[in-house]
């Protein structure tokens, strides 16, 4: 940049926008300022003078003095329009919108190449954990076997309250909302959508494949019961929502999002409350673990600030694994072992287990542990959220 200070046009001034404002104001290493902020709500009181705001997006997008657009709004469709227009106008972009990135990934990557701009989105995948930059730079030539972790602070907070304080799901969810760790409509978090969008973004940098999120199986925690928590506790384990992506052979990967049993001694066992944790397993670096806050304005704002700083130095993702093309196939033909707590025998019949290793029935609760093909879960994915049942990945691996 030739300017003495990077001039930023910011979209959104909610939790993350305000967090970015705070960390930017307290940063000593970056020469940047927020020149203008675009918001929608004209009636909401703001903590800084209204002279800093505009309600017209073109006041930022068409302003030649603004070098960088930072998009931090909730609406994925509006974010998509803003990001596209900004890049077409020759502006670099930083975004934290995981739904927008996952649903339009390849198009946005092509668009930044076409207009010779950068699009950075570290905060969209791991909040305060710099996983994308590590995959791009540290693992660029590494043979990555798998990646898994906790990528959603809301569900981890709820599950921690259920385990530590004995709360039922509804009570834990209400507490998460009151504490600001869950939205008033928590659907994207508790049903696993948020974790899946993040997983798709990470997969592009880990393996070079741009996945359509609709082709990736996900299942959340909203059907969990105290019985499931108690079962895990009796076995000395916790339940965490864990996205997974990994190789099934040299040029094929699979991925999914499922609750998972975590035993003591495992990295994720003590990742509690709003924290996230990510495990990578590679041929030469072997197993590595990253942990950090997965929710909150300041942790996410710090990741956005890191992207702003990188943009000021001309940094761009190179998508090295995509260029290498060593992984070309995606498959759901993968056997996993699951715990199924169910009520109706018809529900059990839907799962078509290949083999069963454990089962239990009493007057109020039934469960079975067995091996099932991931493709079968994908086939019944639309019925699963409505069942009086809960599914957990045992974490034991099976080959095809």
C-alpha angles and dihedrals in degrees: 000000000000094000118097089228129029109239113216129201108203126202113201132019103204127115096313095037091054090044090054090049090054097047092044091051090052097043117107100183105060128068102214139117135192103245098183139358124211117209136167107211109080094182101052116105114239130206094226129051117287089234086081092062140075132186094204115085091200089065085072104027094050097038108109091198092066112089101181135033116208112196116200106155128125100229108090095197093052090044090053092054092047094048093047094049093045093054092045087054090055098255126138114237138211118190139173096193107122097179092054093046095047095047096045101026104130093040092053092047090053091046094056090051092049093052097035095237134123129248115195125183111165092141092058095071113033109006104218094003111094094215099142094054090048092051090048098047111019100034097034093116098019123114099239113201099184148336127207138155151119109301102165120069094190097060092041090053091050094047091048092053091049092051100038101035103026094239121157119240097262093050093047091049092051090051091050090052092049091049092050095246093112133043121241084251102043096176098117091052105039096041092053099248095121092051090048094052089051091047091053091052092049092047091060090058097037098048108006097244122127103214126201102232090220089067094055119086117233134175127176140201106261093107095052117126137195087256091063092049091047092049090053091047093051089052091049093249141116129219118236131172102246127184113203135194124174148142122277092183137348097291104019133079136185130198141183144158118234139145107262137200111242120196128207114276092037117116094240096050094087097036097110143164114006095345125116129208132192128195123198123191117196139168098248107014087044115194120356131174131209124188136178145128113306099193139036136074099264099047092047091040089055090056090050089050090052089055091048089053092047090049091052088060093048096255119166134175110253098197089221097174090052090052091048091053094199092140113051107154136069121197139177091194092111131124120227134171117238140183111226120193108192144162107200122058088220087064091055090052092056092065099059095203116210091211136355124215102175138016138174136185136180133154094282109021137042131178140171133192117208149131121275135170115252089227089062091055089049091052092056096036095117094053096046099078091054096051125101087238144092130216128206130179108232090210094235111130128227130188124225 
